Amino acid sequence: MKIILVPIGSTTEALRGADRAIALYRAEPVAIHLLNVQRPLPRHVSRFFPRSDLRAFHQQAGMAALDPAIRALDAAGVPHQDHVIVGHAAEAIVQFAEQHACDDIVLDTPSRGILSILHAGSIASQVRHLMRAGTEAPVSRASSAQ
């Protein structure tokens, strides 16, 4: 069974990623991993809180970001595993894909502004760059046109 990674950072990404994951699952059963990457809090902030509080904060914020995709997949009867990790988005996505032997990564297609056309600075472009540099998992795009 193929393993599909759907990284999610926003509600728009959640809904598009869920739609794409549902379509992939209906074409052939796949294992779906939803992933939200939370940015680490700055050290000058995090030093005032116990690690357990920081973990709970990141987990709660991450699950809130995943919630629209979880609801869509549950409504469609599509099984999935949900993950929240802390790190820098592109690197964390690639590392997760490698650790879980993901066959495909479904990334959101950004809006059509000039910077997005050039993929300047987007998480998706950073993931694509890192994937070309190190691993073989293909990267799919989840767009509103699909």
C-alpha positions in Angstrom: 0.0 0.0 0.0 1.3 3.4 -0.9 1.9 6.0 1.8 0.8 9.5 1.2 1.9 12.6 3.2 -0.4 15.6 3.3 1.3 18.5 5.1 -1.1 21.2 6.3 -0.4 24.7 7.5 -3.7 26.5 6.8 -7.4 25.9 6.4 -7.1 26.3 2.6 -4.3 23.7 2.5 -6.4 21.4 4.8 -9.4 21.4 2.5 -7.4 21.1 -0.8 -5.1 18.5 0.7 -8.1 16.5 2.0 -9.8 16.6 -1.3 -6.7 15.3 -3.1 -6.2 12.6 -0.4 -9.8 11.5 -0.8 -9.3 11.3 -4.6 -6.1 9.3 -4.2 -7.7 6.9 -1.7 -10.7 6.3 -4.0 -8.5 5.5 -6.9 -6.6 2.9 -4.8 -6.4 2.5 -1.1 -3.5 4.4 0.3 -2.2 5.1 3.9 -2.7 8.8 4.6 -0.6 10.8 7.0 -1.8 14.3 7.8 1.0 16.5 9.2 1.2 19.9 10.7 4.5 21.5 11.5 4.5 24.0 14.3 7.3 26.6 14.4 9.3 26.5 17.6 8.7 29.4 19.9 11.6 31.8 20.3 13.9 30.9 23.2 13.3 34.2 25.0 9.6 33.1 25.2 9.9 29.3 25.6 12.3 29.5 28.6 9.5 30.7 30.8 7.3 27.6 30.3 7.7 24.0 31.2 8.3 21.7 28.2 5.1 19.9 28.9 3.2 23.2 28.5 5.0 23.9 25.2 4.2 20.4 23.9 0.6 20.8 24.8 0.4 24.3 23.2 2.0 23.0 19.9 -0.2 19.9 19.9 -3.4 21.9 20.4 -2.5 24.5 17.7 -1.4 21.7 15.3 -4.6 19.7 15.7 -6.7 22.9 15.2 -4.9 23.3 11.8 -5.5 19.7 10.9 -9.2 19.8 12.0 -10.8 20.7 8.6 -8.9 17.9 6.9 -9.7 15.4 9.6 -13.4 16.2 9.4 -13.3 15.9 5.5 -11.5 12.6 5.6 -13.7 11.2 8.4 -16.9 12.3 6.5 -15.6 10.5 3.4 -14.8 7.4 5.4 -11.1 7.7 4.6 -8.7 6.4 7.3 -5.8 8.6 8.3 -3.1 9.2 10.9 -2.6 12.6 12.3 0.7 14.1 13.4 1.9 17.4 14.8 5.7 18.1 15.1 7.7 21.1 15.9 10.4 22.4 13.6 11.1 24.3 10.4 8.4 23.4 7.9 10.2 22.3 4.8 13.0 20.3 6.6 10.5 18.7 8.9 8.2 17.6 6.1 11.1 16.0 4.2 12.4 14.3 7.3 8.9 13.0 8.2 8.5 11.7 4.6 11.8 9.9 4.8 11.2 8.4 8.2 7.8 7.1 7.3 8.8 5.9 3.8 6.2 8.1 2.1 5.6 7.4 -1.6 4.1 10.8 -2.3 3.7 14.3 -0.7 0.6 16.3 -1.6 1.5 20.0 -1.5 -0.9 22.9 -1.9 -0.6 25.0 -5.1 -0.3 28.6 -4.0 -2.3 31.5 -5.6 -1.1 32.9 -8.9 0.7 36.0 -7.7 4.1 36.8 -9.3 6.1 35.3 -6.4 4.0 32.2 -6.3 4.5 31.7 -10.1 8.2 31.8 -9.4 7.7 29.6 -6.3 9.8 32.1 -4.4 10.1 31.3 -0.8 7.1 28.9 -0.6 7.2 25.9 1.6 6.2 23.8 -1.4 9.2 25.0 -3.4 11.5 24.4 -0.4 10.2 20.9 0.0 10.7 20.2 -3.8 14.2 21.6 -3.6 15.1 19.4 -0.6 13.5 16.3 -2.1 15.5 16.7 -5.3 18.6 17.0 -3.2 18.1 13.9 -1.1 15.1 11.6 -1.5 13.0 10.0 -4.2 9.4 10.5 -3.0 7.4 12.3 -5.7 5.6 15.5 -4.8 2.0 16.1 -5.9 0.1 19.3 -6.0 -3.3 19.8 -4.4 -5.1 22.5 -6.2 -8.7 23.8 -6.5 -8.7 22.7 -10.1 -8.3 19.0 -9.2 
